[in-house]
């Protein structure tokens, strides 16, 4: 009986190794340095590529909009209904920013000026309080409250991104249901017959080297999988790899078809 059990453990170990190799091959094919974590909510399973990098902190960039949205709704700075942000007429490089925004549109087009308006009203002290409660990332000396998630003052690891996503999904943090519901609505990025994908991209363009993020979770018929990827970007052309590698990894693990 013990012999059979040992054989079973070896087979499981080999299977886990094969899974790891499958994801490593995806990164190798794309020729990019990065890490990805996939974590099951119900199956108690975590798959990681590049363990060392998974614990390394980088500028959060626009992935901070996930936590920022929760705070903004909780603090009654914005709500899901109606126009949340009035465009002042200033032209931005991204055309989608040059108009009034709802909370949902601001999140989906990653409107920096919109979330800077939120930051002005929330303030550093309130941000620090929520970050401490959530045990999310590290906020050093803040030179500008409206740019700390972009300029490297706030850094976070892929491991910490996963931890936050899980706390949010399970509603373990001190936010009202209204805030959680609003965030879930704006985070919905893709919906099919077999899964729903909720996510946010991030691009730490001010950093050298630049870092690309994609974090979120996938709801399937029988589980929820949290994911966080960050990549060292060689150029702006690599931005699409954030979603491409994530989707490929999810398919390799048979999480999505």
The 8 nearest C-alpha neighbors of each residue, nearest first, counted from 0:
[[1, 3, 2, 4, 5, 6, 7, 8],
 [0, 2, 4, 3, 5, 6, 7, 8],
 [3, 1, 5, 0, 4, 6, 7, 8],
 [4, 2, 6, 0, 1, 5, 7, 8],
 [3, 5, 7, 1, 2, 6, 8, 0],
 [6, 4, 8, 2, 7, 3, 1, 9],
 [7, 5, 9, 3, 4, 8, 10, 2],
 [6, 8, 4, 10, 5, 9, 3, 11],
 [9, 7, 5, 11, 6, 10, 12, 4],
 [10, 8, 12, 6, 11, 7, 13, 5],
 [9, 11, 13, 7, 12, 8, 14, 6],
 [12, 10, 14, 8, 9, 13, 15, 7],
 [11, 13, 9, 15, 10, 14, 8, 16],
 [14, 12, 16, 10, 11, 15, 9, 17],
 [13, 15, 11, 17, 16, 12, 10, 18],
 [16, 14, 18, 12, 17, 13, 11, 19],
 [17, 15, 13, 19, 14, 18, 20, 12],
 [18, 16, 14, 20, 19, 15, 13, 21],
 [19, 17, 21, 15, 16, 20, 14, 22],
 [18, 20, 16, 17, 21, 22, 23, 15],
 [21, 19, 23, 17, 18, 22, 24, 16],
 [20, 22, 18, 24, 19, 23, 17, 251],
 [21, 23, 25, 24, 19, 20, 248, 18],
 [24, 22, 20, 26, 25, 21, 19, 27],
 [23, 25, 27, 21, 22, 26, 20, 28],
 [24, 26, 22, 28, 23, 27, 29, 21],
 [25, 27, 29, 23, 24, 28, 31, 30],
 [28, 26, 30, 24, 29, 25, 23, 31],
 [27, 29, 25, 30, 26, 24, 31, 23],
 [28, 30, 26, 27, 31, 25, 240, 244],
 [31, 29, 27, 28, 26, 32, 25, 24],
 [30, 32, 29, 26, 33, 27, 231, 230],
 [33, 31, 231, 230, 30, 26, 34, 232],
 [34, 32, 230, 229, 231, 31, 35, 52],
 [35, 33, 49, 48, 228, 229, 53, 52],
 [34, 36, 228, 48, 227, 47, 37, 229],
 [35, 37, 47, 227, 226, 46, 38, 48],
 [36, 38, 226, 46, 225, 45, 224, 47],
 [39, 37, 45, 225, 224, 44, 46, 36],
 [38, 40, 224, 44, 42, 41, 43, 223],
 [39, 41, 223, 42, 224, 43, 38, 222],
 [42, 40, 39, 43, 222, 223, 44, 221],
 [41, 43, 39, 44, 40, 222, 38, 45],
 [44, 42, 39, 41, 40, 45, 38, 224],
 [43, 45, 39, 42, 38, 46, 40, 41],
 [46, 44, 38, 37, 39, 47, 43, 36],
 [47, 45, 37, 36, 38, 44, 48, 19],
 [48, 46, 36, 35, 50, 49, 37, 45],
 [47, 49, 34, 35, 50, 36, 23, 19],
 [50, 48, 34, 51, 52, 53, 47, 33],
 [51, 49, 53, 52, 48, 47, 54, 34],
 [52, 50, 53, 49, 54, 55, 34, 48],
 [51, 53, 55, 54, 50, 49, 34, 33],
 [54, 52, 50, 157, 51, 55, 34, 158],
 [55, 53, 156, 52, 158, 51, 157, 56],
 [56, 54, 52, 156, 53, 57, 51, 157],
 [57, 55, 156, 155, 154, 54, 58, 157],
 [56, 58, 154, 155, 59, 156, 55, 151],
 [59, 57, 154, 151, 60, 153, 203, 148],
 [58, 60, 154, 148, 62, 155, 63, 57],
 [61, 59, 149, 203, 201, 148, 202, 58],
 [62, 60, 201, 63, 64, 59, 200, 202],
 [61, 63, 201, 64, 60, 199, 59, 200],
 [64, 62, 61, 65, 66, 59, 67, 60],
 [65, 63, 67, 62, 61, 66, 68, 106],
 [66, 64, 63, 68, 67, 62, 69, 182],
 [67, 65, 69, 68, 63, 64, 70, 62],
 [66, 68, 64, 70, 69, 65, 63, 71],
 [69, 67, 71, 66, 70, 65, 64, 72],
 [68, 70, 178, 66, 67, 72, 71, 73],
 [69, 71, 73, 67, 68, 72, 74, 66],
 [72, 70, 76, 68, 74, 73, 69, 77],
 [71, 73, 75, 178, 77, 74, 69, 70],
 [72, 74, 70, 75, 71, 178, 69, 174],
 [73, 75, 71, 72, 76, 70, 121, 77],
 [76, 74, 72, 77, 73, 71, 78, 70],
 [75, 77, 71, 74, 72, 117, 120, 78],
 [78, 76, 72, 75, 71, 83, 79, 102],
 [79, 77, 80, 72, 75, 83, 102, 76],
 [78, 80, 102, 181, 81, 77, 103, 101],
 [81, 79, 78, 82, 101, 83, 102, 77],
 [82, 80, 83, 101, 79, 78, 102, 100],
 [83, 81, 101, 84, 100, 99, 80, 85],
 [82, 84, 101, 102, 77, 100, 81, 85],
 [85, 83, 100, 99, 82, 113, 86, 101],
 [86, 84, 99, 87, 100, 83, 82, 98],
 [85, 87, 99, 98, 88, 84, 97, 89],
 [88, 86, 89, 85, 98, 99, 97, 90],
 [89, 87, 86, 90, 97, 98, 85, 91],
 [88, 90, 87, 91, 97, 86, 98, 96],
 [91, 89, 97, 88, 92, 94, 96, 93],
 [90, 92, 93, 97, 89, 96, 94, 95],
 [91, 93, 94, 90, 96, 97, 95, 89],
 [92, 94, 91, 95, 96, 97, 90, 110],
 [95, 93, 96, 97, 92, 91, 90, 98],
 [96, 94, 97, 93, 108, 98, 110, 91],
 [95, 97, 94, 98, 93, 110, 91, 108],
 [98, 96, 94, 95, 90, 91, 86, 88],
 [99, 97, 86, 96, 100, 95, 85, 88],
 [98, 100, 85, 86, 84, 82, 101, 97],
 [101, 99, 84, 105, 104, 82, 83, 98],
 [100, 102, 82, 83, 104, 103, 105, 81],
 [101, 103, 105, 104, 79, 83, 106, 100],
 [102, 104, 185, 106, 101, 105, 107, 79],
 [103, 105, 107, 101, 106, 102, 100, 108],
 [106, 104, 110, 102, 103, 108, 100, 107],
 [107, 105, 109, 103, 104, 108, 102, 185],
 [106, 108, 104, 109, 105, 103, 185, 186],
 [109, 107, 110, 105, 106, 104, 95, 96],
 [110, 108, 106, 107, 105, 111, 61, 64],
 [109, 111, 105, 113, 108, 112, 96, 106],
 [112, 110, 114, 113, 109, 115, 61, 105],
 [111, 113, 115, 114, 110, 116, 96, 145],
 [114, 112, 116, 115, 111, 110, 84, 105],
 [113, 115, 117, 116, 111, 112, 118, 110],
 [114, 116, 145, 112, 118, 117, 113, 111],
 [117, 115, 114, 113, 119, 118, 112, 120],
 [116, 118, 114, 115, 120, 119, 121, 71],
 [117, 119, 115, 121, 120, 116, 145, 122],
 [120, 118, 116, 117, 122, 121, 115, 145],
 [119, 121, 118, 117, 122, 116, 76, 71],
 [120, 122, 118, 119, 125, 117, 126, 123],
 [123, 121, 124, 125, 120, 119, 118, 126],
 [122, 124, 126, 125, 144, 127, 121, 141],
 [123, 125, 127, 126, 122, 128, 121, 129],
 [126, 124, 128, 127, 123, 122, 121, 129],
 [125, 127, 123, 129, 128, 124, 130, 122],
 [128, 126, 130, 124, 125, 129, 131, 123],
 [127, 129, 125, 131, 126, 130, 132, 124],
 [128, 130, 132, 126, 131, 127, 133, 125],
 [131, 129, 127, 133, 135, 132, 128, 134],
 [130, 132, 134, 128, 129, 133, 127, 135],
 [133, 131, 129, 130, 134, 128, 172, 135],
 [132, 134, 130, 135, 131, 129, 172, 163],
 [135, 133, 131, 132, 130, 136, 163, 159],
 [134, 136, 133, 130, 159, 163, 131, 137],
 [137, 135, 155, 154, 159, 134, 138, 153],
 [138, 136, 154, 153, 139, 155, 135, 152],
 [137, 139, 153, 152, 154, 136, 140, 127],
 [140, 138, 152, 141, 137, 153, 154, 151],
 [141, 139, 142, 152, 138, 153, 147, 143],
 [142, 140, 143, 152, 139, 147, 144, 138],
 [141, 143, 140, 144, 147, 152, 146, 145],
 [144, 142, 145, 141, 146, 147, 150, 123],
 [143, 145, 146, 147, 123, 118, 141, 122],
 [144, 146, 115, 143, 118, 147, 119, 116],
 [145, 147, 149, 148, 143, 144, 150, 115],
 [148, 146, 152, 149, 150, 153, 144, 143],
 [149, 147, 153, 60, 146, 59, 150, 151],
 [150, 148, 60, 146, 147, 151, 203, 58],
 [151, 149, 147, 152, 146, 148, 205, 58],
 [152, 150, 58, 153, 149, 154, 148, 147],
 [151, 153, 147, 139, 150, 138, 141, 148],
 [154, 152, 138, 148, 151, 137, 147, 58],
 [155, 153, 58, 57, 56, 137, 59, 136],
 [154, 156, 136, 56, 57, 59, 159, 58],
 [157, 155, 56, 159, 55, 158, 54, 53],
 [156, 158, 160, 53, 159, 227, 161, 54],
 [157, 159, 156, 161, 160, 54, 53, 162],
 [160, 158, 162, 156, 161, 157, 135, 163],
 [159, 161, 157, 163, 158, 162, 164, 156],
 [162, 160, 164, 158, 159, 163, 165, 225],
 [163, 161, 159, 165, 160, 164, 166, 158],
 [164, 162, 166, 160, 165, 161, 167, 159],
 [165, 163, 167, 161, 166, 162, 168, 160],
 [164, 166, 168, 162, 167, 163, 169, 161],
 [167, 165, 163, 171, 169, 164, 168, 170],
 [166, 168, 170, 164, 165, 169, 163, 171],
 [167, 169, 165, 170, 166, 164, 171, 179],
 [168, 170, 166, 167, 171, 165, 172, 164],
 [171, 169, 167, 168, 172, 166, 179, 174],
 [170, 172, 166, 169, 167, 173, 168, 174],
 [171, 173, 170, 174, 166, 167, 133, 132],
 [174, 172, 171, 175, 170, 132, 129, 133],
 [175, 173, 172, 73, 178, 176, 179, 69],
 [174, 176, 177, 178, 73, 179, 173, 72],
 [175, 177, 179, 178, 180, 174, 170, 181],
 [176, 178, 180, 175, 179, 181, 72, 73],
 [179, 177, 181, 72, 69, 176, 175, 180],
 [178, 180, 176, 182, 181, 177, 183, 69],
 [181, 179, 177, 183, 178, 182, 176, 184],
 [182, 180, 178, 184, 179, 183, 79, 177],
 [183, 181, 179, 185, 184, 180, 186, 178],
 [184, 182, 186, 180, 181, 185, 179, 187],
 [183, 185, 181, 182, 186, 187, 180, 103],
 [184, 186, 103, 182, 183, 187, 181, 106],
 [187, 185, 197, 183, 198, 184, 188, 182],
 [188, 186, 197, 185, 184, 189, 196, 183],
 [189, 187, 197, 196, 186, 198, 190, 195],
 [190, 188, 196, 195, 187, 191, 197, 194],
 [189, 191, 195, 194, 196, 192, 188, 187],
 [192, 190, 193, 194, 195, 189, 196, 219],
 [191, 193, 194, 190, 195, 219, 220, 256],
 [192, 194, 191, 219, 220, 195, 255, 256],
 [195, 193, 219, 191, 218, 192, 190, 196],
 [196, 194, 190, 218, 217, 189, 191, 197],
 [195, 197, 217, 189, 188, 216, 187, 190],
 [198, 196, 187, 186, 188, 215, 216, 217],
 [197, 199, 215, 186, 214, 188, 196, 216],
 [200, 198, 214, 62, 213, 215, 201, 186],
 [199, 201, 213, 212, 62, 61, 214, 198],
 [200, 202, 61, 212, 62, 60, 211, 213],
 [201, 203, 211, 204, 60, 210, 212, 61],
 [204, 202, 60, 210, 209, 205, 206, 58],
 [203, 205, 209, 202, 206, 210, 207, 149],
 [206, 204, 203, 150, 209, 207, 149, 151],
 [205, 207, 209, 208, 204, 203, 210, 150],
 [208, 206, 209, 205, 204, 210, 203, 231],
 [207, 209, 206, 210, 231, 232, 233, 204],
 [208, 210, 206, 207, 204, 232, 203, 231],
 [211, 209, 231, 203, 230, 232, 202, 208],
 [210, 212, 202, 230, 229, 201, 203, 232],
 [213, 211, 229, 201, 200, 228, 202, 241],
 [212, 214, 200, 228, 241, 199, 227, 201],
 [215, 213, 227, 198, 226, 199, 228, 212],
 [214, 216, 198, 197, 226, 225, 199, 227],
 [215, 217, 225, 224, 197, 226, 196, 198],
 [216, 218, 196, 224, 223, 195, 197, 219],
 [217, 219, 223, 195, 194, 222, 196, 224],
 [220, 218, 194, 222, 221, 223, 193, 217],
 [221, 219, 222, 193, 218, 194, 223, 195],
 [220, 222, 219, 223, 218, 41, 42, 194],
 [223, 221, 219, 41, 220, 218, 40, 224],
 [222, 224, 218, 40, 217, 39, 219, 225],
 [223, 225, 39, 217, 38, 216, 40, 37],
 [226, 224, 216, 38, 37, 215, 161, 217],
 [225, 227, 37, 36, 215, 214, 216, 38],
 [228, 226, 214, 36, 157, 35, 213, 161],
 [227, 229, 35, 213, 34, 212, 214, 36],
 [228, 230, 212, 211, 33, 34, 210, 213],
 [231, 229, 33, 211, 210, 32, 232, 212],
 [230, 232, 210, 32, 209, 33, 211, 233],
 [233, 231, 209, 234, 210, 237, 230, 211],
 [232, 234, 231, 237, 235, 209, 208, 236],
 [235, 233, 236, 232, 237, 238, 209, 231],
 [234, 236, 237, 238, 232, 233, 239, 204],
 [235, 237, 234, 238, 239, 233, 232, 240],
 [238, 236, 235, 240, 239, 234, 232, 233],
 [239, 237, 240, 236, 235, 241, 211, 232],
 [238, 240, 241, 237, 242, 243, 236, 235],
 [239, 241, 243, 238, 237, 242, 244, 29],
 [242, 240, 239, 243, 213, 244, 238, 245],
 [241, 243, 245, 240, 244, 239, 246, 213],
 [242, 244, 240, 246, 245, 241, 247, 239],
 [245, 243, 247, 246, 240, 242, 241, 248],
 [244, 246, 242, 248, 247, 243, 249, 241],
 [247, 245, 249, 243, 248, 244, 242, 250],
 [246, 248, 244, 250, 245, 249, 251, 243],
 [249, 247, 251, 245, 250, 246, 22, 244],
 [250, 248, 246, 254, 252, 247, 251, 255],
 [249, 251, 253, 247, 255, 252, 248, 254],
 [250, 252, 248, 253, 249, 247, 21, 22],
 [251, 253, 249, 250, 254, 248, 18, 255],
 [254, 252, 250, 251, 255, 249, 256, 248],
 [255, 253, 249, 252, 250, 256, 219, 251],
 [254, 256, 250, 253, 249, 194, 193, 219],
 [255, 250, 253, 254, 193, 249, 251, 194]]
